[in-house]
Amino acid sequence: MKSDFFDYLPDGTKFAFWDCETDFSKTYYVSKTGSDSNPGTQEAPFVTIGKAAGLLQPGEKVLIGGGVYDEFVRPARGGEGPKKMISYEAMPGEKVVVNGARPYKGEWVEPYGWRTHGLGKYYNISEKYDTNAKIYEGNFEVSDFDKINPFCMINAASQAFGGCEFWFHYTPNEADWQPFLKRRGLIFCDGEFLTQVNYVWQLSQLPGTYWVEDSGYKFFVRLKDDSHPKDHVITYTSRDQLFAPAVPYTSYVRVKGLEFEFVGNGCPGSQKGALSTYCGHHWILEDNKVRWANGLGIDIGHESPQRSSDKPSGGTIVRNNHISFCGVCGIAGLRTRPSQNDGVLLEYNVFENNCWHDIEFNWESGAIKLHGVKDGLFRFNIIKNNGYGSAIWSDFTNINHRICANVVLGGKSSIMGGIFIEASDVDNLVDHNIVYDWHCNHLGTLPQRTSGGGHGIYEHDSDNMRVERNILLGMEGAGVFLNWGDPIRVCNGHGPIGVGHRITENIIADCQRAYVFPTEHNFSDGNIIGPTKHVAPIQIERNHVVYEMLDIRSARMFHNWEKKGKVCDISYDIDVDKMHLKMVFTVGDKKLIQEYDITKPFDLQPVFDFLGPLDTSAYEVARMF
């Protein structure tokens, strides 16, 4: 494998790399001991980042000293190109936190006239309740918030894709609407997240919870140990964003080494991240940390499906960031209309514990969720312990997009799969990724009929997708599920045909099925298949109707697939904490042991060299796991 192997796009062209080339002409300084009446020099720094944001000109930067900054930073302008960017940077070695949480300083009273204890006729989260549960009432003031009170707004997207029928028609039952109707504001006790409930009586059914009254100003809490909140630090999200330009289409901005935490933003459609490019292009977001956003951590697209603009989008670099505990998306980005998200580079980012809102039926949940990626490269990212949704999801009219050398470890629930390409009919490539331990969402799969989800690599409404040299282990669904999708959904002038897909040289083991095609007009070869939970590891299925159930011999016989494919015993051990994978391939008395540091790209060629000359026909008979 050449050193630049992962630099190339599916069509063989090299990704259009770029970077900041600015020789900064002026540097402003910010310090917690400064003053905004100062000139912003190193000797006399500003005290707020916002002061510098209003002054910076193309070719200038600000260095920010350590500390916690309670502000919403609104850059007044952007740069003019790679050689004349504007940069926001943490001072080397210093911890700079832009914070959206404030301590609650109001009074606590015991609730009067509220049904705080008991069981409701509907919507209980437990069959029991604690008659001695200690519940306390707090009341916010208008001045407690920075322009927007997130507790006044519900999660449900006000600008949903396709309209509200996405919830009311596709959500399986009434109880599953509850996450959509929760408030956007988050509350913490001594830095620990409290769980929001929809009904006041649910507080007595679950400790460590809070409930928000209709106004968004009155709220009730029950702490985990039923102690009094006056003996703790109770914090709440006071704003919905932390960094976003004052005007849209601001471009050529770098944000480096900052930390953003605690915002009460909403769910897509409209995409407003804690850290936002606000429709800008050619940003560099690097070495940052983003955590505890109710909705989105970072947005890098055109914000709303209601927008239409002739402004370019894309060109943004997101690298070496750590994004955690974001409720719906770690990173999201809409393309502009009529153009695409061109040349986006996502690399070396770590995503942990995201998508914790059980709101997947909004169809926008993912650690990474971008639309309309053209000539894009997502590589070397690590996604761990995802909640409800996909790890990497590229949606609608993706063109020449490569998703490679990513590590996806653990998904609690997914209607679709770990890596998901949607509604794209030209060549897109998913290769050299590891996907492990992805689980189904059994509540529903409409409209695309995904057979419960929990797949390693998935698509629907697409054609001509390539899946090459991935390691796919321990899926509750299929290792690869290439779905037909919604026959009336038109992309690039036609509905899904289910043709032109290629699944080659992957290692698939301990999955419900190895792979599924939507029609016979596709191709597979060279895959190494270990034990599967289903008697037929290869299937042709469309919209929950299975047309063919195949073992590797019959796939070879009837479709000319898997001429070089192999079936063998595969055992594995993966240490998620140490990022280490051990695999053992066994054929008769012959064994190959391979160990991988999964923080680095892997080479599967030794496995193919080992199995290539061996007769594995005895393992090719369809068998139960």
C-alpha positions in Angstrom: 0.0 0.0 0.0 1.5 3.3 -1.1 1.9 6.1 1.5 -0.5 8.3 -0.3 -3.1 5.5 -0.9 -5.8 7.2 1.1 -5.3 10.5 -0.7 -7.3 9.4 -3.7 -10.9 9.7 -4.6 -13.0 6.9 -6.2 -12.4 8.2 -9.8 -8.6 7.9 -9.2 -7.9 11.6 -8.9 -6.1 13.0 -5.9 -8.1 14.9 -3.3 -7.7 18.7 -3.6 -5.8 19.3 -0.4 -5.3 22.9 0.8 -4.3 24.5 4.1 -3.8 27.8 5.8 -0.8 29.6 4.2 -1.2 32.9 6.0 1.7 34.9 7.3 -0.3 36.8 9.9 0.3 40.5 9.8 -1.2 41.2 13.2 -2.0 39.3 16.4 -4.5 40.3 19.0 -4.5 38.8 22.5 -7.3 37.9 24.9 -6.9 37.1 28.6 -9.2 36.6 31.6 -7.2 39.4 33.3 -7.6 41.8 30.4 -10.1 44.5 29.6 -12.0 45.3 26.4 -10.9 48.9 26.8 -7.3 47.7 26.2 -5.7 47.8 22.8 -5.5 43.9 22.6 -1.7 43.7 22.7 0.1 40.9 24.6 0.9 43.4 27.3 -2.7 44.8 27.4 -5.0 42.1 26.2 -8.8 42.1 25.7 -11.0 40.2 28.2 -13.5 38.8 25.7 -13.0 36.9 22.5 -16.0 38.8 21.1 -14.0 42.1 21.2 -11.3 40.6 19.0 -14.0 39.0 16.7 -15.3 42.5 15.9 -11.9 43.8 14.9 -10.0 41.0 13.1 -9.3 41.7 9.5 -8.2 39.2 6.8 -4.6 38.1 7.5 -4.9 38.6 11.3 -5.4 36.3 14.2 -6.2 36.2 17.9 -4.4 34.2 20.6 -6.7 33.4 23.5 -5.4 32.8 27.1 -6.6 30.0 29.3 -9.9 30.2 31.2 -13.6 29.9 30.8 -15.4 32.4 28.6 -19.1 32.9 29.0 -19.9 34.3 25.7 -21.3 33.7 22.2 -18.5 34.6 19.8 -19.8 36.3 16.5 -16.9 36.9 14.0 -17.7 40.0 12.0 -15.9 38.9 8.9 -13.9 36.2 7.3 -10.7 35.9 5.3 -10.0 36.2 1.6 -8.2 33.0 0.8 -5.6 30.5 2.1 -3.0 33.3 2.3 -5.2 35.7 4.0 -7.3 33.8 6.6 -8.6 34.9 10.0 -7.6 32.6 12.8 -8.9 32.1 16.4 -6.4 30.1 18.4 -5.8 29.0 22.0 -2.5 30.1 23.4 -0.1 27.1 23.2 -0.5 24.8 26.2 -3.5 26.7 27.6 -7.0 25.4 28.1 -9.6 27.7 26.6 -13.2 26.9 27.2 -16.2 28.7 25.6 -19.0 27.8 27.9 -22.8 27.9 27.4 -23.8 26.9 31.0 -24.4 29.1 34.0 -25.0 28.2 37.6 -28.6 28.4 38.8 -28.8 31.1 41.5 -32.5 31.3 42.1 -34.5 29.9 45.0 -35.6 26.3 45.5 -39.1 25.6 46.8 -41.2 22.5 47.3 -43.8 22.1 44.5 -47.4 22.9 45.4 -50.3 21.9 43.3 -48.4 19.6 40.9 -48.8 15.8 40.5 -45.2 15.0 41.2 -45.7 11.5 42.6 -47.4 8.5 41.2 -48.2 6.7 38.0 -49.9 8.3 35.0 -52.7 6.7 33.0 -50.2 6.7 30.1 -46.5 7.2 29.5 -44.9 5.8 32.6 -41.2 4.9 32.5 -41.5 2.5 35.4 -44.2 0.4 36.9 -43.2 1.7 40.4 -42.6 5.1 41.9 -41.0 6.4 45.1 -43.5 8.0 47.4 -40.5 9.6 49.3 -38.9 11.0 46.2 -37.6 14.5 47.0 -38.6 16.9 44.2 -37.7 20.6 44.1 -39.0 23.5 42.0 -36.8 26.2 40.5 -37.8 29.3 38.4 -35.6 31.0 35.8 -35.7 34.7 35.0 -35.5 36.2 31.6 -32.0 37.6 32.5 -30.7 34.1 33.1 -30.4 33.6 29.3 -28.4 35.0 26.5 -31.2 36.2 24.1 -32.7 32.7 23.6 -34.1 30.4 26.3 -33.6 26.8 25.1 -36.1 25.6 27.7 -38.9 27.4 25.8 -38.3 25.3 22.6 -38.9 21.6 22.0 -36.5 19.3 20.2 -38.7 18.8 17.1 -37.3 20.4 14.1 -39.2 23.5 13.0 -37.9 23.1 9.5 -38.1 19.3 9.0 -37.1 17.6 5.8 -40.4 16.4 4.2 -42.6 17.9 6.9 -44.0 16.6 10.1 -45.2 13.4 8.5 -41.7 12.1 9.2 -42.8 11.8 12.8 -46.5 11.2 12.8 -46.5 8.6 10.0 -43.3 6.8 10.5 -42.8 6.8 14.3 -44.2 3.4 15.5 -46.3 4.5 18.5 -47.2 7.5 20.6 -44.6 6.8 23.3 -41.8 7.2 20.7 -42.8 10.8 20.1 -41.6 11.8 23.5 -38.0 12.6 22.7 -39.2 15.1 20.0 -41.3 16.9 22.6 -38.6 17.4 25.2 -37.1 20.8 25.8 -33.7 21.8 24.3 -32.3 23.0 27.6 -29.9 20.7 29.5 -29.4 20.7 33.3 -26.4 19.3 35.2 -25.7 18.6 38.9 -22.1 19.0 39.9 -21.2 18.6 36.2 -23.3 15.4 35.8 -26.1 15.2 33.2 -29.6 14.9 34.5 -32.2 13.1 32.4 -35.2 15.0 31.1 -38.6 13.5 31.5 -41.8 14.4 29.6 -44.3 14.3 32.5 -44.0 15.6 36.0 -45.0 12.3 37.7 -42.1 10.6 36.0 -39.7 12.3 38.4 -40.9 10.0 41.2 -40.2 7.0 38.9 -36.6 7.8 38.1 -34.0 9.7 40.2 -31.5 12.0 38.5 -34.2 13.7 36.4 -35.8 17.1 35.6 -39.0 18.3 34.1 -39.8 21.6 32.4 -43.2 23.3 32.7 -44.8 24.7 29.5 -43.5 28.3 29.9 -39.9 27.1 29.9 -39.1 29.1 33.0 -40.4 26.8 35.8 -38.6 23.5 36.2 -38.5 20.7 38.7 -35.5 18.5 39.6 -35.0 15.2 41.5 -31.3 14.4 42.2 -30.0 10.9 42.1 -29.6 10.6 45.9 -32.7 12.7 46.6 -30.6 15.4 48.2 -31.4 19.1 48.2 -30.1 21.0 45.1 -29.0 23.9 47.4 -26.1 21.6 48.5 -24.9 21.2 44.9 -24.0 23.3 41.9 -26.8 23.1 39.4 -26.0 24.4 36.0 -28.1 24.9 32.9 -27.6 25.8 29.2 -28.2 29.5 28.8 -27.7 29.7 25.0 -28.0 27.7 21.8 -24.7 28.4 20.1 -21.2 29.4 21.1 -19.3 30.4 18.0 -21.0 31.5 14.7 -20.4 34.4 12.3 -22.6 37.5 12.6 -23.5 37.2 8.9 -23.8 34.1 6.7 -21.3 33.0 4.0 -18.3 34.2 6.1 -15.4 32.1 4.8 -11.7 31.3 5.2 -11.7 31.2 9.0 -9.6 28.9 11.2 -10.6 27.8 14.8 -7.8 26.0 16.5 -7.4 24.5 20.0 -10.6 25.8 21.6 -13.2 23.9 23.7 -16.9 24.4 23.4 -19.4 23.0 25.9 -23.0 23.1 27.0 -25.5 24.4 24.5 -29.3 23.9 24.2 -29.7 23.7 20.5 -32.3 21.9 18.4 -32.6 19.0 16.0 -32.2 19.1 12.2 -33.7 20.2 9.7 -32.3 23.6 10.7 -28.7 23.0 11.6 -27.1 25.3 14.2 -24.1 23.8 15.9 -22.4 24.9 19.1 -19.6 25.7 16.7 -20.9 26.9 13.3 -19.6 28.0 10.0 -23.0 29.6 9.2 -23.0 28.8 5.5 -19.4 29.6 5.1 -16.9 27.7 3.0 -13.2 26.9 3.4 -13.0 26.9 7.2 -10.4 25.0 9.2 -11.6 23.5 12.4 -8.7 21.7 14.1 -7.6 20.5 17.6 -10.9 21.6 19.2 -13.2 19.9 21.7 -17.0 20.1 21.5 -19.2 18.4 24.1 -22.7 18.4 25.5 -24.7 20.0 22.7 -28.4 19.0 23.0 -28.6 18.8 19.2 -25.5 19.5 17.0 -21.9 19.8 17.9 -20.6 21.4 14.7 -22.3 22.5 11.5 -20.4 23.1 8.4 -23.1 23.4 5.7 -25.9 25.8 4.7 -27.8 25.6 7.9 -31.4 25.1 6.6 -33.2 23.1 3.9 -35.2 26.3 3.3 -32.0 28.1 2.0 -31.2 28.6 -1.6 -28.0 30.4 -2.7 -25.5 30.8 -5.5 -22.8 31.0 -2.9 -20.3 28.1 -2.9 -20.2 25.5 -0.1 -17.7 23.0 1.1 -13.9 23.2 1.1 -14.0 22.9 4.9 -11.3 20.9 6.8 -12.4 19.3 10.1 -9.4 17.5 11.7 -8.1 16.2 15.0 -11.2 17.4 17.0 -12.8 15.5 19.8 -16.6 15.6 19.7 -18.6 14.0 22.5 -22.1 13.8 24.1 -23.9 15.6 21.3 -27.5 14.6 21.3 -28.3 14.2 17.6 -25.2 14.9 15.5 -21.5 15.4 16.1 -21.0 17.1 12.8 -23.7 18.0 10.3 -23.7 19.9 7.0 -26.3 20.7 4.4 -25.3 21.3 0.8 -26.4 24.6 -0.8 -28.8 24.4 -3.7 -28.0 24.0 -6.5 -24.4 23.2 -5.7 -22.8 20.5 -3.5 -20.6 20.2 -0.4 -17.5 20.2 -2.5 -14.1 19.0 -1.3 -14.9 18.5 2.4 -12.1 16.8 4.4 -12.9 15.1 7.7 -9.9 13.4 9.2 -8.4 12.2 12.6 -11.4 13.2 14.6 -12.7 11.2 17.6 -16.4 11.0 18.3 -17.6 9.4 21.5 -21.1 9.0 23.2 -23.0 11.0 20.6 -26.6 10.6 19.3 -27.9 9.9 22.8 -31.4 11.3 21.9 -33.6 8.4 20.8 -34.8 10.6 17.9 -33.6 8.5 15.0 -37.0 8.8 13.3 -36.1 12.4 12.5 -33.8 10.8 9.9 -30.9 13.1 10.7 -29.1 11.3 13.5 -25.4 10.5 13.1 -22.0 11.2 14.6 -21.2 12.5 11.1 -24.2 13.5 8.9 -23.5 15.4 5.7 -25.6 16.0 2.6 -24.5 16.2 -1.0 -20.8 15.5 -0.7 -18.8 15.9 -3.9 -15.1 14.9 -4.2 -15.1 14.5 -0.4 -12.8 12.5 1.8 -13.7 11.2 5.3 -10.7 9.2 6.7 -9.0 8.2 9.9 -11.9 9.1 12.1 -12.8 7.1 15.3 -16.4 6.8 16.3 -17.1 5.0 19.6 -20.2 4.2 21.7 -22.7 5.8 19.4 -26.4 5.9 20.5 -29.3 6.1 18.1 -28.3 6.6 14.5 -25.4 6.0 12.1 -21.7 6.7 12.7 -21.1 8.1 9.2 -24.0 9.1 7.0 -23.7 10.8 3.6 -27.1 11.7 2.3 -28.4 12.5 -1.1 -26.6 13.0 -4.4 -23.1 12.2 -3.2 -20.6 12.2 -6.0 -17.1 10.7 -6.0 -17.0 10.5 -2.2 -14.6 8.2 -0.3 -15.1 7.0 3.2 -11.9 5.1 4.2 -9.8 4.0 7.1 -12.4 4.9 9.8 -13.0 2.9 13.0 -16.6 2.5 14.1 -17.0 0.7 17.5 -20.4 0.2 19.1 -23.8 1.4 18.1 -26.7 1.1 20.5 -29.5 1.3 17.9 -29.6 2.0 14.2 -32.5 1.7 11.8 -29.9 1.8 9.0 -26.2 1.0 9.6 -22.8 2.1 10.9 -21.7 3.6 7.6 -24.5 4.8 5.4 -24.6 6.3 1.9 -28.0 7.4 0.8 -29.7 8.4 -2.5 -26.6 8.5 -4.7 -26.3 6.9 -8.1 -22.7 7.5 -9.1 -19.5 5.9 -7.9 -18.9 6.3 -4.2 -16.4 4.2 -2.3 -16.4 2.7 1.3 -13.1 1.0 2.0 -10.6 -0.1 4.7 -13.0 0.7 7.5 -13.6 -1.3 10.7 -17.2 -1.6 11.9 -17.9 -3.5 15.0 -20.9 -4.2 17.3 -23.8 -2.4 15.5 -27.3 -3.0 16.8 -30.8 -3.0 15.3 -33.7 -0.7 16.0 -36.7 -3.1 16.0 -39.4 -0.5 16.4 -39.8 0.3 12.7 -38.0 0.6 9.4 -40.3 2.5 7.1 -40.2 3.9 4.5 -37.1 2.2 3.2 -37.7 -1.2 4.8 -34.3 -1.8 6.3 -34.9 -5.3 7.8 -34.4 -3.9 11.3 -31.1 -2.1 10.6 -28.1 -2.8 12.7 -26.0 -3.3 9.5 -22.3 -2.6 9.2 -22.3 -0.8 5.9 -25.7 0.2 4.4 -27.3 2.1 1.5 -30.7 2.8 0.2 -32.0 4.6 -2.9 -28.5 4.3 -4.4 -26.7 2.5 -7.2 -23.0 1.9 -8.1 -21.6 1.9 -4.6 -18.3 0.1 -4.0 -17.5 -1.7 -0.7 -13.9 -2.9 -0.5 -11.5 -4.4 2.0 -13.5 -3.5 5.2 -13.5 -5.5 8.4 -17.1 -6.1 9.6 -17.6 -7.9 12.9 -20.4 -8.5 15.3 -23.4 -6.9 13.6 -26.9 -7.6 14.7 -27.9 -7.0 11.1 -25.9 -7.8 8.0 -22.3 -7.0 7.4 -23.2 -5.1 4.3 -26.9 -4.4 3.4 -27.4 -2.7 0.0 -31.0 -1.9 -0.1 -33.4 -1.0 -2.9 -35.2 1.7 -0.9 -38.2 3.8 -1.8 -39.2 3.3 -5.4 -40.8 6.7 -5.8 -37.8 8.7 -4.5 -36.2 10.3 -7.4 -32.5 11.1 -7.4 -30.6 12.4 -10.5 -33.7 11.8 -12.6 -34.7 8.3 -11.6 -35.8 6.2 -8.7 -33.5 3.5 -7.2 -32.7 0.7 -9.6 -30.5 -1.4 -7.2 -27.7 -2.1 -9.7 -24.0 -1.6 -10.2 -22.9 -2.3 -6.6 -19.6 -4.1 -5.9 -18.7 -5.9 -2.7 -15.1 -7.1 -2.8 -12.4 -8.5 -0.5 -14.1 -7.7 2.8 -13.8 -9.7 6.0 -17.2 -10.4 7.4 -17.9 -12.5 10.5 -20.3 -12.9 13.4 -23.0 -11.0 11.6 -26.6 -12.0 11.0 -25.9 -12.2 7.3 -22.7 -11.5 5.4 -24.2 -9.3 2.7 -27.5 -8.5 0.9 -28.0 -7.2 -2.6 -31.3 -5.6 -3.8 -31.1 -7.3 -7.3 -28.9 -9.8 -9.1 -27.4 -7.0 -11.2 -24.5 -6.5 -8.9 -21.1 -8.1 -8.3 -19.1 -9.6 -5.4 -15.8 -11.4 -5.2 -12.9 -12.2 -2.9 -14.8 -11.7 0.3 -13.8 -13.8 3.4 -16.8 -14.9 5.3 -16.8 -16.4 8.7 -19.7 -17.9 10.6 -23.0 -16.0 10.3 -26.2 -16.2 12.4 -28.4 -16.9 9.3 -28.2 -20.2 7.4 -27.8 -18.2 4.1 -24.9 -15.7 4.4 -25.7 -14.1 1.0 -29.2 -12.9 0.0 -31.1 -10.9 -2.5 -33.8 -8.9 -0.8 -36.1 -6.0 -1.7 -38.4 -4.2 0.7 -38.5 -7.1 3.2 -39.1 -9.7 0.5 -36.3 -12.2 0.2 -35.9 -13.4 -3.4 -32.8 -15.6 -3.0 -31.0 -17.2 -0.1 -27.5 -18.2 -1.1 -24.4 -19.8 0.3 -21.1 -19.0 -1.4 -21.3 -22.0 -3.7 -24.7 -21.1 -5.0 -23.7 -17.4 -5.4 -20.8 -18.6 -7.5 -22.9 -21.1 -9.4 -25.9 -18.9 -10.3 -24.5 -15.4 -10.4 -20.8 -15.9 -11.1 -20.1 -14.1 -7.8 -17.3 -15.0 -5.3 -15.0 -16.8 -7.7 -12.2 -16.0 -5.3 -14.3 -15.8 -2.2 -13.5 -17.9 0.9 -15.4 -19.2 3.9 -13.5 -20.2 7.0 -13.6 -20.1 10.8 -12.9 -16.6 12.0 -12.6 -15.8 15.7 -11.7 -12.4 17.0 -11.1 -10.4 20.1 -11.3 -6.6 20.2 -10.2 -4.3 23.0 -12.1 -1.1 22.5 -10.1 0.8 25.2 -6.7 -0.3 23.9 -7.9 -0.1 20.3 -6.5 -3.5 19.5 -7.9 -6.3 17.3 -6.8 -9.9 17.2 -8.2 -12.2 14.5 -7.6 -15.9 14.0 -8.4 -17.5 10.6 -8.7 -21.3 10.7 -8.9 -23.8 7.8 -8.5 -27.4 9.1 -5.2 -27.6 11.0 -3.9 -24.3 9.4 -4.2 -21.0 11.3 -3.3 -17.4 10.7 -3.2 -15.0 13.6 -3.4 -11.3 12.7 -3.1 -8.4 15.3 -4.0 -4.8 14.5 -3.5 -1.5 16.1 -6.8 -0.1 14.9 -5.7 3.5 15.3 -3.7 2.9 12.2 -4.7 1.7 8.7 -4.6 -2.0 8.3 -3.3 -4.3 5.5 -5.5 -7.4 4.7 -3.1 -8.7 2.0 -1.5 -11.3 4.4 -5.0 -12.8 5.0 -5.7 -13.1 1.3 -2.2 -14.6 0.7 -2.9 -17.2 3.5 -6.3 -18.3 2.3 -5.7 -18.0 -1.4 -4.1 -21.4 -2.0 -6.2 -23.3 0.6 -9.2 -25.4 -0.2 -12.1 -24.0 1.9 -14.9 -25.9 0.1 -15.7 -27.9 3.3 -16.7 -24.6 4.9 -18.9 -23.4 2.1 -21.9 -25.5 2.9 -24.7 -23.3 4.3 -24.8 -23.8 8.1 -26.2 -22.3 11.2 -24.0 -20.2 13.5 
